[in-house]
Amino acid sequence: MAVLEVKKETFENEVLKATTPCLVDFYADWCGPCKMLAPIVEEVSSINPDVKFCKLNIDQCPELAMEYHIMTIPALVLFKNGEVADRTIGVISKSEMIEFANQ
């Protein structure tokens, strides 16, 4: 499954109203660690059909970054039933991401 790019207009429907857990990668194009994490997110999304994977560019959606208290990127936020279930900051390994997404 591909990682879905979400924006302010699609965030509610795609993330908050998702019927499965949803992992959102908050990133920016200029962020080196974000570029390192992106292929891991893509890889884990392709082997984990029980979780929806999305990415959100904080430069294009600063209000959502503020709303979810994103101070450092990359930040992964796990949503369940429209609520924040957990979050992690920085680059994590494939195995750590699988564990994080499936909690």
N, CA, C and O atoms as a MOPAC input file, in Angstrom:
PM7 MOZYME 1SCF
protein

 N      0.84600 1    -1.18000 1     0.00000 1
 C      0.00000 1     0.00000 1     0.00000 1
 C      0.89000 1     1.24100 1     0.00000 1
 O      1.86900 1     1.31100 1     0.74300 1
 N      0.55300 1     2.19200 1    -0.81500 1
 C      1.33200 1     3.42400 1    -0.90800 1
 C      1.03000 1     4.34400 1     0.27600 1
 O     -0.01500 1     4.24800 1     0.92000 1
 N      1.96900 1     5.22500 1     0.53000 1
 C      1.77500 1     6.22800 1     1.56500 1
 C      0.98200 1     7.37000 1     0.95000 1
 O      1.36800 1     7.91900 1    -0.08200 1
 N     -0.11800 1     7.72100 1     1.58100 1
 C     -1.02400 1     8.74500 1     1.07900 1
 C     -0.61400 1    10.12100 1     1.58700 1
 O     -0.45400 1    10.31500 1     2.79200 1
 N     -0.44300 1    11.07100 1     0.68600 1
 C     -0.13700 1    12.45200 1     1.08400 1
 C     -1.44000 1    13.12000 1     1.52500 1
 O     -2.40200 1    13.16700 1     0.75800 1
 N     -1.47600 1    13.63300 1     2.75100 1
 C     -2.66100 1    14.33000 1     3.23800 1
 C     -2.36200 1    15.80500 1     3.41100 1
 O     -1.22200 1    16.20500 1     3.64800 1
 N     -3.39100 1    16.59300 1     3.28800 1
 C     -3.30900 1    18.04000 1     3.44700 1
 C     -4.40600 1    18.46900 1     4.41800 1
 O     -5.18900 1    17.64000 1     4.88300 1
 N     -4.45900 1    19.73500 1     4.71500 1
 C     -5.46200 1    20.24800 1     5.65200 1
 C     -6.87000 1    19.82000 1     5.23700 1
 O     -7.68600 1    19.44200 1     6.07900 1
 N     -7.14800 1    19.88100 1     3.93100 1
 C     -8.49100 1    19.59100 1     3.43000 1
 C     -8.85800 1    18.10100 1     3.52200 1
 O    -10.03900 1    17.76100 1     3.59300 1
 N     -7.86900 1    17.22700 1     3.52000 1
 C     -8.14500 1    15.78800 1     3.51400 1
 C     -7.83500 1    15.10100 1     4.84400 1
 O     -8.15000 1    13.92400 1     5.02100 1
 N     -7.22600 1    15.82300 1     5.77100 1
 C     -6.76100 1    15.22300 1     7.02300 1
 C     -7.90300 1    14.58200 1     7.81600 1
 O     -7.76900 1    13.45300 1     8.28800 1
 N     -8.99500 1    15.27300 1     7.96000 1
 C    -10.09800 1    14.73800 1     8.76000 1
 C    -10.62000 1    13.42800 1     8.18800 1
 O    -10.74200 1    12.43900 1     8.91000 1
 N    -10.92800 1    13.41600 1     6.89400 1
 C    -11.47900 1    12.21100 1     6.27800 1
 C    -10.47700 1    11.06900 1     6.24000 1
 O    -10.83400 1     9.92600 1     6.52600 1
 N     -9.23500 1    11.35900 1     5.89300 1
 C     -8.24600 1    10.30200 1     5.70500 1
 C     -7.63500 1     9.79000 1     7.00400 1
 O     -7.30400 1     8.60900 1     7.11100 1
 N     -7.48400 1    10.66900 1     7.99000 1
 C     -6.80500 1    10.28800 1     9.23400 1
 C     -7.79000 1    10.14100 1    10.39400 1
 O     -7.89400 1     9.07300 1    10.99800 1
 N     -8.50100 1    11.20600 1    10.69500 1
 C     -9.36000 1    11.18900 1    11.88000 1
 C    -10.56000 1    10.26100 1    11.73400 1
 O    -11.04300 1     9.71400 1    12.72500 1
 N    -11.04300 1    10.07900 1    10.51700 1
 C    -12.19000 1     9.19400 1    10.28600 1
 C    -11.78000 1     7.82200 1     9.75100 1
 O    -12.63400 1     7.04600 1     9.32300 1
 N    -10.50200 1     7.52400 1     9.77200 1
 C    -10.01800 1     6.22800 1     9.29100 1
 C    -10.58700 1     5.10900 1    10.15500 1
 O    -10.69600 1     5.24200 1    11.37400 1
 N    -10.94400 1     4.01700 1     9.51300 1
 C    -11.51600 1     2.87400 1    10.23400 1
 C    -10.44000 1     1.93600 1    10.76300 1
 O    -10.73800 1     1.01500 1    11.52300 1
 N     -9.19800 1     2.16100 1    10.36700 1
 C     -8.06500 1     1.38000 1    10.86300 1
 C     -7.07700 1     2.34300 1    11.51000 1
 O     -7.17500 1     3.55200 1    11.30100 1
 N     -6.12900 1     1.83500 1    12.29100 1
 C     -5.08200 1     2.73100 1    12.81000 1
 C     -4.39700 1     3.44600 1    11.64800 1
 O     -4.24800 1     2.89000 1    10.55900 1
 N     -3.98900 1     4.67100 1    11.89400 1
 C     -3.38300 1     5.49800 1    10.84700 1
 C     -2.08300 1     6.10800 1    11.37500 1
 O     -2.08400 1     6.82300 1    12.37700 1
 N     -0.98800 1     5.81800 1    10.69500 1
 C      0.30100 1     6.37100 1    11.06600 1
 C      0.60300 1     7.54300 1    10.13800 1
 O      0.63600 1     7.38200 1     8.91900 1
 N      0.82300 1     8.71700 1    10.71400 1
 C      1.10600 1     9.91900 1     9.92700 1
 C      2.55500 1    10.33400 1    10.13800 1
 O      3.01700 1    10.51900 1    11.26400 1
 N      3.25700 1    10.47300 1     9.01900 1
 C      4.64400 1    10.94400 1     9.00500 1
 C      4.60900 1    12.45200 1     8.76600 1
 O      4.32600 1    12.89900 1     7.65500 1
 N      4.89500 1    13.23400 1     9.80400 1
 C      5.00300 1    14.68600 1     9.68100 1
 C      6.43900 1    14.97500 1     9.24000 1
 O      7.39000 1    14.61000 1     9.93100 1
 N      6.59000 1    15.63200 1     8.08500 1
 C      7.91400 1    15.81400 1     7.49100 1
 C      8.00200 1    17.16900 1     6.79400 1
 O      7.02800 1    17.91700 1     6.71700 1
 N      9.21200 1    17.46200 1     6.28500 1
 C      9.43400 1    18.62500 1     5.42000 1
 C     10.43900 1    18.22000 1     4.34700 1
 O     11.31800 1    17.39300 1     4.59000 1
 N     10.30400 1    18.80100 1     3.17500 1
 C     11.18500 1    18.46000 1     2.05300 1
 C     12.65100 1    18.78400 1     2.32300 1
 O     13.53600 1    18.11600 1     1.78900 1
 N     12.91800 1    19.79200 1     3.13900 1
 C     14.28500 1    20.22100 1     3.40000 1
 C     14.96300 1    19.41300 1     4.51300 1
 O     16.14800 1    19.61300 1     4.77900 1
 N     14.23800 1    18.51700 1     5.15800 1
 C     14.71100 1    17.79400 1     6.34100 1
 C     15.46200 1    16.52100 1     5.95000 1
 O     14.86300 1    15.59300 1     5.40600 1
 N     16.76100 1    16.47300 1     6.22100 1
 C     17.57800 1    15.30400 1     5.90600 1
 C     17.09800 1    14.02300 1     6.57800 1
 O     16.92400 1    13.01000 1     5.90100 1
 N     16.87700 1    14.04100 1     7.90400 1
 C     16.37300 1    12.83500 1     8.56100 1
 C     15.01100 1    12.38800 1     8.00900 1
 O     14.72300 1    11.19200 1     7.97000 1
 N     14.18500 1    13.33400 1     7.58900 1
 C     12.88800 1    12.98200 1     6.98600 1
 C     13.10100 1    12.18400 1     5.70200 1
 O     12.38000 1    11.22600 1     5.42300 1
 N     14.10900 1    12.59800 1     4.92200 1
 C     14.42600 1    11.88900 1     3.67500 1
 C     14.94900 1    10.48700 1     3.96100 1
 O     14.74500 1     9.57200 1     3.16300 1
 N     15.62000 1    10.31700 1     5.09000 1
 C     16.10900 1     8.99600 1     5.48100 1
 C     14.95400 1     8.09600 1     5.92900 1
 O     14.97600 1     6.88700 1     5.69400 1
 N     13.96100 1     8.68400 1     6.56600 1
 C     12.83600 1     7.91400 1     7.09900 1
 C     11.81300 1     7.54200 1     6.02200 1
 O     11.16300 1     6.50200 1     6.12600 1
 N     11.66400 1     8.36700 1     5.00600 1
 C     10.61900 1     8.16200 1     3.98700 1
 C     10.64400 1     6.76800 1     3.34900 1
 O      9.58300 1     6.15600 1     3.23100 1
 N     11.80400 1     6.23200 1     2.93200 1
 C     11.78000 1     4.89700 1     2.33900 1
 C     11.37600 1     3.80500 1     3.33000 1
 O     10.80000 1     2.79000 1     2.94000 1
 N     11.67700 1     4.01300 1     4.59800 1
 C     11.27700 1     3.04300 1     5.62800 1
 C      9.76000 1     3.06100 1     5.77500 1
 O      9.12900 1     2.01000 1     5.88400 1
 N      9.17800 1     4.26100 1     5.77600 1
 C      7.71600 1     4.38400 1     5.84600 1
 C      7.08600 1     3.68100 1     4.64600 1
 O      6.11600 1     2.93900 1     4.80000 1
 N      7.63100 1     3.91000 1     3.46100 1
 C      7.10900 1     3.27200 1     2.24600 1
 C      7.19800 1     1.75100 1     2.34800 1
 O      6.24300 1     1.04200 1     2.02900 1
 N      8.33300 1     1.26400 1     2.78900 1
 C      8.53600 1    -0.18700 1     2.87700 1
 C      7.58200 1    -0.81500 1     3.88900 1
 O      6.95500 1    -1.83500 1     3.60400 1
 N      7.47300 1    -0.21500 1     5.05700 1
 C      6.59200 1    -0.77200 1     6.09000 1
 C      5.13400 1    -0.69200 1     5.64700 1
 O      4.34800 1    -1.59000 1     5.94800 1
 N      4.76700 1     0.36500 1     4.94000 1
 C      3.37700 1     0.47200 1     4.46500 1
 C      3.04000 1    -0.65400 1     3.49200 1
 O      1.89600 1    -1.10600 1     3.43700 1
 N      4.02700 1    -1.10700 1     2.72700 1
 C      3.77700 1    -2.14800 1     1.72600 1
 C      3.62400 1    -3.53200 1     2.33800 1
 O      3.09000 1    -4.43600 1     1.69600 1
 N      4.08300 1    -3.70800 1     3.56700 1
 C      3.97600 1    -5.01800 1     4.21900 1
 C      2.99800 1    -5.01700 1     5.39600 1
 O      2.87400 1    -6.01800 1     6.10200 1
 N      2.31300 1    -3.90900 1     5.60500 1
 C      1.43300 1    -3.79200 1     6.76500 1
 C      0.05100 1    -3.28500 1     6.34500 1
 O     -0.23500 1    -2.09700 1     6.49600 1
 N     -0.80800 1    -4.16300 1     5.82200 1
 C     -2.10800 1    -3.72700 1     5.31000 1
 C     -3.11700 1    -3.34400 1     6.39600 1
 O     -4.16700 1    -2.78100 1     6.08800 1
 N     -2.80900 1    -3.64600 1     7.66600 1
 C     -3.75500 1    -3.34800 1     8.75000 1
 C     -3.64700 1    -1.91700 1     9.25500 1
 O     -4.44800 1    -1.49100 1    10.08700 1
 N     -2.67300 1    -1.18100 1     8.76300 1
 C     -2.46200 1     0.20500 1     9.18100 1
 C     -2.43800 1     1.08300 1     7.94200 1
 O     -1.83700 1     0.73200 1     6.92700 1
 N     -3.09700 1     2.22600 1     8.03800 1
 C     -3.07700 1     3.20900 1     6.95100 1
 C     -1.87300 1     4.12500 1     7.18200 1
 O     -1.67400 1     4.61600 1     8.29200 1
 N     -1.07800 1     4.35500 1     6.14900 1
 C      0.11000 1     5.20100 1     6.25100 1
 C     -0.10200 1     6.48100 1     5.45700 1
 O     -0.47400 1     6.45000 1     4.28400 1
 N      0.14300 1     7.60500 1     6.12100 1
 C     -0.01400 1     8.91500 1     5.48300 1
 C      1.21500 1     9.75700 1     5.78000 1
 O      1.96700 1     9.48400 1     6.71500 1
 N      1.40100 1    10.79300 1     4.95800 1
 C      2.46300 1    11.75600 1     5.23200 1
 C      1.89000 1    13.15100 1     5.08300 1
 O      0.99800 1    13.39600 1     4.27000 1
 N      2.42600 1    14.06700 1     5.89400 1
 C      1.93000 1    15.43300 1     5.90700 1
 C      3.11500 1    16.38600 1     5.94200 1
 O      3.93800 1    16.33800 1     6.85600 1
 N      3.19300 1    17.25400 1     4.93400 1
 C      4.27000 1    18.23700 1     4.83900 1
 C      3.95000 1    19.40100 1     5.77100 1
 O      2.97600 1    20.12400 1     5.55800 1
 N      4.77500 1    19.58200 1     6.80700 1
 C      4.48000 1    20.61400 1     7.80200 1
 C      4.60300 1    22.02900 1     7.24600 1
 O      3.99800 1    22.95600 1     7.78500 1
 N      5.37200 1    22.20800 1     6.18500 1
 C      5.48800 1    23.53500 1     5.57600 1
 C      4.21000 1    23.91500 1     4.84200 1
 O      3.87900 1    25.09700 1     4.74200 1
 N      3.49500 1    22.92700 1     4.33300 1
 C      2.23800 1    23.18700 1     3.63400 1
 C      1.04600 1    23.21400 1     4.58400 1
 O     -0.00200 1    23.76700 1     4.24900 1
 N      1.20000 1    22.62200 1     5.76700 1
 C      0.09700 1    22.53200 1     6.73400 1
 C      0.58600 1    22.90300 1     8.13600 1
 O      0.51500 1    22.07900 1     9.04800 1
 N      1.08100 1    24.12900 1     8.31900 1
 C      1.63700 1    24.48600 1     9.63500 1
 C      0.59400 1    24.44900 1    10.75000 1
 O      0.93500 1    24.20100 1    11.90600 1
 N     -0.68000 1    24.69500 1    10.41300 1
 C     -1.71400 1    24.68700 1    11.45000 1
 C     -1.91800 1    23.28200 1    12.02100 1
 O     -2.18400 1    23.13500 1    13.21400 1
 N     -1.79900 1    22.26500 1    11.19300 1
 C     -1.91800 1    20.88600 1    11.70300 1
 C     -0.68800 1    20.50200 1    12.51600 1
 O     -0.80100 1    19.80500 1    13.52400 1
 N      0.47800 1    20.95200 1    12.08400 1
 C      1.69300 1    20.70300 1    12.86300 1
 C      1.56200 1    21.33700 1    14.24800 1
 O      1.94600 1    20.72900 1    15.24800 1
 N      1.03100 1    22.53900 1    14.30900 1
 C      0.82800 1    23.20900 1    15.59900 1
 C     -0.22600 1    22.48100 1    16.43300 1
 O     -0.03800 1    22.26800 1    17.63100 1
 N     -1.32400 1    22.10500 1    15.80100 1
 C     -2.41700 1    21.43600 1    16.51900 1
 C     -1.95200 1    20.14300 1    17.18300 1
 O     -2.40000 1    19.80200 1    18.27800 1
 N     -1.04900 1    19.42700 1    16.51200 1
 C     -0.56400 1    18.15800 1    17.05500 1
 C      0.80800 1    18.28500 1    17.71500 1
 O      1.49300 1    17.28600 1    17.93600 1
 N      1.20500 1    19.52600 1    18.03100 1
 C      2.41300 1    19.83100 1    18.80100 1
 C      3.67100 1    19.21200 1    18.19400 1
 O      4.49700 1    18.63000 1    18.89800 1
 N      3.79900 1    19.34900 1    16.87500 1
 C      4.98600 1    18.85200 1    16.18800 1
 C      6.06200 1    19.92500 1    16.28900 1
 O      5.98500 1    20.96100 1    15.63000 1
 N      7.06100 1    19.66300 1    17.12000 1
 C      8.15000 1    20.61400 1    17.33800 1
 C      9.44400 1    20.16100 1    16.66000 1
 O     10.31900 1    20.97600 1    16.37100 1
 N      9.55700 1    18.84800 1    16.41000 1
 C     10.74600 1    18.26000 1    15.82100 1
 C     10.29500 1    17.27800 1    14.74500 1
 O      9.31200 1    16.55900 1    14.92000 1
 N     11.02000 1    17.25500 1    13.63800 1
 C     10.69800 1    16.30200 1    12.58400 1
 C     11.93600 1    15.49100 1    12.24500 1
 O     13.05400 1    15.95500 1    12.47000 1
 N     11.76300 1    14.30200 1    11.71200 1
 C     10.49700 1    13.66600 1    11.41900 1
 C      9.78200 1    13.24700 1    12.70500 1
 O     10.40600 1    12.89900 1    13.70700 1
 N      8.46400 1    13.29400 1    12.63900 1
 C      7.63100 1    12.85200 1    13.75400 1
 C      6.58400 1    11.89500 1    13.20200 1
 O      5.91200 1    12.19300 1    12.21500 1
 N      6.45900 1    10.76000 1    13.84000 1
 C      5.42100 1     9.80400 1    13.47200 1
 C      4.35500 1     9.83400 1    14.55200 1
 O      4.65200 1     9.70300 1    15.73900 1
 N      3.10400 1    10.00900 1    14.12600 1
 C      1.99300 1    10.03900 1    15.06900 1
 C      1.02500 1     8.93900 1    14.67400 1
 O      0.59300 1     8.85500 1    13.52400 1
 N      0.69100 1     8.09700 1    15.64000 1
 C     -0.23800 1     7.00500 1    15.41200 1
 C     -1.61300 1     7.42400 1    15.90700 1
 O     -1.79000 1     7.75500 1    17.08000 1
 N     -2.58400 1     7.40600 1    15.00200 1
 C     -3.96500 1     7.74900 1    15.33900 1
 C     -4.80100 1     6.48600 1    15.38300 1
 O     -4.67900 1     5.61400 1    14.52300 1
 N     -5.65500 1     6.39700 1    16.39600 1
 C     -6.63100 1     5.31300 1    16.47900 1
 C     -7.96700 1     5.93900 1    16.84700 1
 O     -8.07000 1     6.68400 1    17.82100 1
 N     -8.97800 1     5.63000 1    16.06400 1
 C    -10.31700 1     6.17700 1    16.29200 1
 C    -10.31600 1     7.69900 1    16.38600 1
 O    -11.04200 1     8.27700 1    17.19500 1
 N     -9.50400 1     8.34000 1    15.56400 1
 C     -9.47400 1     9.79500 1    15.50400 1
 C     -8.69000 1    10.47400 1    16.60700 1
 O     -8.67400 1    11.70300 1    16.68800 1
 N     -8.04000 1     9.69500 1    17.45700 1
 C     -7.28000 1    10.25400 1    18.57800 1
 C     -5.80700 1     9.85100 1    18.45300 1
 O     -5.48100 1     8.81400 1    17.87500 1
 N     -4.93300 1    10.68200 1    19.00100 1
 C     -3.51100 1    10.35000 1    19.03600 1
 C     -3.31000 1     9.21400 1    20.03200 1
 O     -3.63500 1     9.34600 1    21.21100 1
 N     -2.77100 1     8.09900 1    19.54600 1
 C     -2.50900 1     6.94700 1    20.40700 1
 C     -1.06100 1     6.93600 1    20.88700 1
 O     -0.77200 1     6.51600 1    22.00800 1
 N     -0.14600 1     7.40500 1    20.02000 1
 C      1.26800 1     7.42900 1    20.38200 1
 C      2.01800 1     8.28900 1    19.37000 1
 O      1.48300 1     8.63900 1    18.31800 1
 N      3.24500 1     8.62000 1    19.69900 1
 C      4.09600 1     9.39400 1    18.79600 1
 C      5.54600 1     9.05800 1    19.04800 1
 O      5.92500 1     8.63800 1    20.14100 1
 N      6.35000 1     9.24800 1    18.02300 1
 C      7.79200 1     9.07100 1    18.14100 1
 C      8.46300 1    10.13300 1    17.27600 1
 O      7.90000 1    10.58500 1    16.28000 1
 N      9.65800 1    10.51800 1    17.66500 1
 C     10.39000 1    11.57500 1    16.95600 1
 C     11.72400 1    11.02700 1    16.48500 1
 O     12.38300 1    10.26600 1    17.19400 1
 N     12.11200 1    11.41800 1    15.29000 1
 C     13.40700 1    11.03100 1    14.75000 1
 C     13.31500 1     9.80100 1    13.87500 1
 O     12.24900 1     9.21200 1    13.70300 1
 N     14.45600 1     9.42900 1    13.32700 1
 C     14.53500 1     8.26600 1    12.44300 1
 C     14.51100 1     7.00200 1    13.29400 1
 O     15.23900 1     6.88600 1    14.28000 1
 N     13.65600 1     6.05200 1    12.89300 1
 C     13.60200 1     4.76800 1    13.57500 1
 C     13.80700 1     3.66900 1    12.53400 1
 O     13.63600 1     3.89300 1    11.33600 1
 N     14.17200 1     2.49400 1    13.00200 1
 C     14.43900 1     1.38000 1    12.09300 1
 C     13.13500 1     0.77100 1    11.58900 1
 O     12.05400 1     1.07000 1    12.09600 1
 N     13.25800 1    -0.07800 1    10.59500 1
 C     12.09800 1    -0.77500 1    10.04000 1
 C     11.39700 1    -1.58700 1    11.12500 1
 O     10.17500 1    -1.52000 1    11.25200 1
 N     12.15000 1    -2.34400 1    11.90000 1
 C     11.54400 1    -3.17100 1    12.94900 1
 C     10.87500 1    -2.30900 1    14.02300 1
 O      9.81100 1    -2.66400 1    14.53100 1
 N     11.49100 1    -1.19000 1    14.36300 1
 C     10.87300 1    -0.28100 1    15.34700 1
 C      9.57900 1     0.31200 1    14.80100 1
 O      8.60500 1     0.47400 1    15.53600 1
 N      9.57200 1     0.63800 1    13.49400 1
 C      8.35600 1     1.20400 1    12.89800 1
 C      7.23400 1     0.16500 1    12.84700 1
 O      6.07400 1     0.49600 1    13.09000 1
 N      7.56600 1    -1.06600 1    12.53700 1
 C      6.55700 1    -2.12500 1    12.50600 1
 C      5.94100 1    -2.27400 1    13.90000 1
 O      4.72200 1    -2.36100 1    14.04200 1
 N      6.78700 1    -2.30100 1    14.91200 1
 C      6.30200 1    -2.41200 1    16.29100 1
 C      5.45400 1    -1.19800 1    16.67300 1
 O      4.39600 1    -1.34700 1    17.28500 1
 N      5.91000 1    -0.01400 1    16.32000 1
 C      5.18800 1     1.22200 1    16.63500 1
 C      3.81100 1     1.23100 1    15.95500 1
 O      2.81200 1     1.57600 1    16.58400 1
 N      3.76200 1     0.85900 1    14.69700 1
 C      2.50900 1     0.90900 1    13.93500 1
 C      1.49100 1    -0.12200 1    14.40100 1
 O      0.28500 1     0.08500 1    14.25900 1
 N      1.96800 1    -1.22500 1    14.95200 1
 C      1.07300 1    -2.33200 1    15.31500 1
 C      0.76700 1    -2.41400 1    16.79800 1
 O      0.29900 1    -3.45200 1    17.26700 1
 N      1.01100 1    -1.37900 1    17.53100 1
 C      0.71100 1    -1.43400 1    18.96100 1
 C     -0.75700 1    -1.27900 1    19.25500 1
 O     -1.16000 1    -1.30500 1    20.41800 1

